[in-house]
Amino acid sequence: MRIYLSAAVAGLMLAGAGVAAAQDVVIVPEQETVIREYVVRHPVDPIEVPPGVEIIDGTVLPETVELYPIDEPDMNYRYVIVDGRTVLVEPETRRIVRVLE
């Protein structure tokens, strides 16, 4: 019983750490302006949200979702468009770091 409880606690701690890491991403207003302008200049087709995927900070997008680069200096994110919102994604983890309304 004790081993199962420890594994469950460890799993919850790791899940919490992943969400915290996503929430630690800071996009300053100047970066947000660059991103918004880039997205307008480089339109892509919006995606259909895969079943069971919630478009919120910290969610990991499945490999089936195509991510588009932001070809601007110091921009290490990819993006997709969902319901008229720009969704910024960390390419290494495919984790959503920010949803721009």
BELNORTA-V939611 format. One record per pair of residues at least 12 apart in sequence whose C-alpha atoms are under 6 Angstrom apart, sorted by the first residue. I is the first residue (numbers start at 1). GAP is how many residues later the second one is. D is the distance in whole Angstrom. If there is no record, write none. Layout:
((I & GAP & D) (I & GAP & D))
//
This chain:
((19 & 39 & 5) (22 & 36 & 5) (22 & 75 & 5) (46 & 35 & 5) (46 & 36 & 5) (47 & 35 & 6) (57 & 39 & 5) (57 & 40 & 5) (57 & 41 & 6) (58 & 37 & 6) (58 & 38 & 5) (59 & 36 & 5) (59 & 37 & 5) (60 & 34 & 5) (60 & 35 & 4) (61 & 33 & 5) (67 & 12 & 6) (67 & 13 & 6) (77 & 12 & 6) (77 & 13 & 5) (85 & 15 & 6) (85 & 16 & 5) (86 & 13 & 6) (86 & 14 & 5) (87 & 12 & 5))
//
